[in-house]
Amino acid sequence: MKVPGVPDSAQELGNYSQMDCEPTFQWLQHTSPTEAGDCTEAAWASDNPGYNVDATPAPRLKKVQMVVGPAC
């Protein structure tokens, strides 16, 4: 995730939102920020072996499945 003024960040999510059992990629499509400078990318963990979600700044994902925001 990219947000102006802070280092890029990452987190590992499950397949579904716990709030409403919606598929995670669908949930991210309508909950991610969309202002200038924002970017949210999502990919399958299996497509990114060895990816470190704790790295700061977060490295770019491989085989991105979903993108939201004008700064992507």
N, CA, C and O of each residue as an XYZ file, in Angstrom:
288
protein
N       0.842     -1.172      0.000
C       0.000      0.000      0.000
C       0.888      1.235      0.000
O       1.875      1.311      0.732
N       0.527      2.183     -0.818
C       1.256      3.448     -0.909
C       0.308      4.567     -0.505
O      -0.791      4.697     -1.044
N       0.756      5.376      0.459
C       0.007      6.535      0.933
C       1.015      7.670      1.053
O       2.113      7.454      1.566
N       0.678      8.872      0.597
C       1.633      9.982      0.652
C       2.167     10.230      2.059
O       1.417     10.205      3.035
N       3.474     10.470      2.146
C       4.082     10.866      3.405
C       4.550      9.745      4.313
O       5.139     10.018      5.359
N       4.308      8.489      3.950
C       4.767      7.361      4.771
C       5.394      6.300      3.869
O       5.061      6.231      2.686
N       6.300      5.468      4.405
C       6.889      4.413      3.579
C       5.821      3.419      3.118
O       4.823      3.195      3.804
N       6.050      2.830      1.947
C       5.127      1.802      1.456
C       5.034      0.692      2.488
O       6.030      0.346      3.124
N       3.838      0.131      2.658
C       3.623     -0.911      3.657
C       2.923     -2.117      3.035
O       2.351     -2.034      1.949
N       2.983     -3.233      3.748
C       2.344     -4.460      3.273
C       1.721     -5.192      4.457
O       2.123     -5.003      5.605
N       0.748     -6.019      4.158
C       0.194     -6.914      5.165
C      -0.355     -8.137      4.461
O      -0.768     -8.076      3.303
N      -0.352     -9.240      5.175
C      -0.882    -10.483      4.619
C      -2.322    -10.633      5.085
O      -2.608    -10.564      6.280
N      -3.227    -10.839      4.131
C      -4.653    -10.979      4.423
C      -5.111    -12.382      4.063
O      -4.448    -13.076      3.292
N      -6.226    -12.794      4.609
C      -6.812    -14.085      4.261
C      -7.621    -13.985      2.979
O      -7.592    -12.960      2.299
N      -8.341    -15.048      2.651
C      -9.136    -15.095      1.418
C     -10.432    -14.299      1.503
O     -10.990    -13.915      0.475
N     -10.917    -14.048      2.721
C     -12.203    -13.381      2.908
C     -12.118    -12.338      4.000
O     -11.346    -12.486      4.948
N     -12.908    -11.281      3.873
C     -13.038    -10.279      4.922
C     -13.801    -10.907      6.083
O     -14.863    -11.494      5.877
N     -13.278    -10.790      7.285
C     -13.967    -11.353      8.444
C     -15.233    -10.584      8.786
O     -16.116    -11.108      9.465
N     -15.326     -9.358      8.328
C     -16.501     -8.538      8.631
C     -17.760     -9.058      7.942
O     -18.834     -9.081      8.543
N     -17.629     -9.478      6.675
C     -18.839     -9.862      5.934
C     -18.639    -11.050      4.992
O     -19.471    -11.297      4.119
N     -17.547    -11.780      5.166
C     -17.251    -12.973      4.347
C     -17.120    -12.667      2.853
O     -17.296    -13.557      2.021
N     -16.816    -11.436      2.518
C     -16.617    -11.032      1.126
C     -15.202    -11.430      0.697
O     -14.272    -11.306      1.493
N     -15.014    -11.902     -0.536
C     -13.662    -12.209     -0.999
C     -12.734    -11.000     -0.826
O     -13.131     -9.867     -1.097
N     -11.522    -11.238     -0.382
C     -10.591    -10.158     -0.039
C     -10.326     -9.199     -1.192
O     -10.345     -7.986     -0.984
N     -10.077     -9.705     -2.407
C      -9.805     -8.796     -3.521
C     -11.012     -7.899     -3.786
O     -10.840     -6.716     -4.080
N     -12.213     -8.430     -3.690
C     -13.426     -7.626     -3.887
C     -13.542     -6.584     -2.774
O     -13.866     -5.427     -3.043
N     -13.283     -6.980     -1.535
C     -13.346     -6.065     -0.391
C     -12.342     -4.927     -0.571
O     -12.670     -3.768     -0.320
N     -11.116     -5.252     -1.006
C     -10.107     -4.225     -1.227
C     -10.512     -3.258     -2.330
O     -10.210     -2.067     -2.244
N     -11.193     -3.748     -3.366
C     -11.622     -2.874     -4.473
C     -12.478     -1.716     -3.977
O     -12.346     -0.602     -4.483
N     -13.353     -1.950     -3.001
C     -14.230     -0.843     -2.586
C     -13.890     -0.247     -1.220
O     -14.619      0.624     -0.748
N     -12.807     -0.685     -0.568
C     -12.422     -0.076      0.710
C     -11.062      0.616      0.667
O     -10.705      1.316      1.615
N     -10.303      0.439     -0.397
C      -8.973      1.048     -0.493
C      -9.074      2.530     -0.828
O      -9.986      2.942     -1.545
N      -8.138      3.341     -0.312
C      -8.157      4.777     -0.611
C      -7.912      5.046     -2.091
O      -7.171      4.317     -2.750
N      -8.534      6.087     -2.600
C      -8.435      6.413     -4.025
C      -8.049      7.872     -4.276
O      -8.273      8.394     -5.368
N      -7.470      8.529     -3.269
C      -7.049      9.918     -3.429
C      -5.717      9.966     -4.192
O      -5.045      8.947     -4.352
N      -5.354     11.156     -4.653
C      -4.070     11.342     -5.334
C      -2.944     10.847     -4.435
O      -2.905     11.174     -3.248
N      -2.042     10.073     -4.985
C      -0.915      9.550     -4.223
C      -1.146      8.186     -3.607
O      -0.201      7.572     -3.111
N      -2.390      7.689     -3.623
C      -2.712      6.390     -3.035
C      -2.575      5.268     -4.055
O      -2.869      5.451     -5.236
N      -2.126      4.108     -3.592
C      -2.056      2.915     -4.425
C      -2.168      1.686     -3.532
O      -1.439      1.559     -2.548
N      -3.064      0.800     -3.870
C      -3.179     -0.491     -3.195
C      -3.051     -1.568     -4.260
O      -3.771     -1.555     -5.258
N      -2.132     -2.498     -4.043
C      -1.960     -3.642     -4.923
C      -2.133     -4.898     -4.087
O      -1.782     -4.917     -2.907
N      -2.671     -5.945     -4.692
C      -2.834     -7.220     -3.987
C      -2.442     -8.359     -4.916
O      -2.653     -8.301     -6.127
N      -1.872     -9.388     -4.322
C      -1.443    -10.566     -5.070
C      -1.549    -11.774     -4.154
O      -1.624    -11.631     -2.934
N      -1.554    -12.942     -4.732
C      -1.580    -14.177     -3.948
C      -0.221    -14.381     -3.291
O       0.814    -14.174     -3.925
N      -0.219    -14.784     -2.027
C       1.035    -15.079     -1.325
C       1.811    -16.169     -2.057
O       3.040    -16.127     -2.112
N       1.105    -17.133     -2.613
C       1.769    -18.236     -3.328
C       2.511    -17.758     -4.579
O       3.426    -18.434     -5.049
N       2.124    -16.596     -5.122
C       2.813    -16.019     -6.278
C       4.003    -15.151     -5.872
O       4.726    -14.645     -6.730
N       4.206    -14.979     -4.563
C       5.266    -14.124     -4.039
C       6.044    -14.832     -2.931
O       6.131    -14.320     -1.815
N       6.613    -16.008     -3.227
C       7.329    -16.749     -2.184
C       8.500    -15.933     -1.623
O       9.237    -15.287     -2.368
N       8.653    -15.976     -0.312
C       9.739    -15.255      0.336
C       9.468    -13.776      0.559
O      10.335    -13.067      1.071
N       8.291    -13.293      0.190
C       7.964    -11.879      0.359
C       7.922    -11.541      1.849
O       7.311    -12.263      2.636
N       8.565    -10.454      2.230
C       8.623    -10.036      3.632
C       7.634     -8.906      3.865
O       7.889     -7.766      3.477
N       6.490     -9.217      4.505
C       5.474     -8.190      4.749
C       5.910     -7.180      5.803
O       5.284     -6.131      5.951
N       6.983     -7.491      6.540
C       7.463     -6.584      7.582
C       8.541     -5.622      7.095
O       8.976     -4.758      7.857
N       8.980     -5.749      5.850
C      10.020     -4.866      5.315
C       9.497     -3.440      5.183
O       8.339     -3.224      4.825
N      10.365     -2.465      5.476
C      10.012     -1.053      5.333
C      11.096     -0.350      4.547
O      12.246     -0.344      4.984
N      10.787      0.236      3.419
C       9.485      0.208      2.753
C       9.207     -1.177      2.154
O      10.125     -1.952      1.885
N       7.943     -1.457      1.957
C       7.539     -2.754      1.399
C       7.995     -2.868     -0.057
O       7.843     -1.923     -0.831
N       8.554     -4.021     -0.431
C       8.927     -4.222     -1.844
C       7.680     -4.399     -2.712
O       6.616     -4.755     -2.206
N       7.808     -4.154     -4.002
C       6.693     -4.350     -4.933
C       6.336     -5.827     -5.022
O       7.203     -6.689     -4.877
N       5.086     -6.115     -5.256
C       4.602     -7.483     -5.423
C       4.850     -7.980     -6.834
O       4.962     -7.188     -7.769
N       4.936     -9.292     -6.985
C       4.995     -9.926     -8.297
C       3.605    -10.467     -8.606
O       2.838    -10.761     -7.688
N       3.276    -10.598     -9.869
C       2.000    -11.168    -10.305
C       0.800    -10.526     -9.586
O      -0.025    -11.220     -8.991
N       0.722     -9.209     -9.654
C      -0.348     -8.448     -9.020
C      -1.689     -8.846     -9.617
O      -1.824     -8.948    -10.836
N      -2.673     -9.068     -8.767
C      -4.017     -9.488     -9.191
C      -5.030     -8.341     -9.171
O      -6.029     -8.387     -9.887
N      -4.778     -7.315     -8.356
C      -5.738     -6.247     -8.184
C      -5.006     -4.946     -7.884
O      -4.036     -4.939     -7.127
N      -5.463     -3.849     -8.471
C      -4.851     -2.527     -8.290
C      -5.960     -1.501     -8.082
O      -6.952     -1.490     -8.811
N      -5.781     -0.627     -7.068
C      -6.727      0.456     -6.817
C      -5.912      1.714     -6.505
O      -4.962      1.661     -5.725
N      -6.278      2.820     -7.102
C      -5.648      4.104     -6.771
C      -4.878      4.688     -7.940
O      -4.336      3.954     -8.767
N      -4.831      6.011     -8.005
C      -4.200      6.704     -9.124
C      -2.668      6.655     -9.113
O      -2.054      6.942    -10.141
N      -2.024      6.301     -7.986
C      -0.572      6.310     -7.923
C       0.046      4.942     -8.235
O       1.229      4.718     -7.977
N      -0.745      4.046     -8.779
C      -0.233      2.697     -9.079
C       0.466      2.654    -10.433
O       0.954      1.601    -10.842
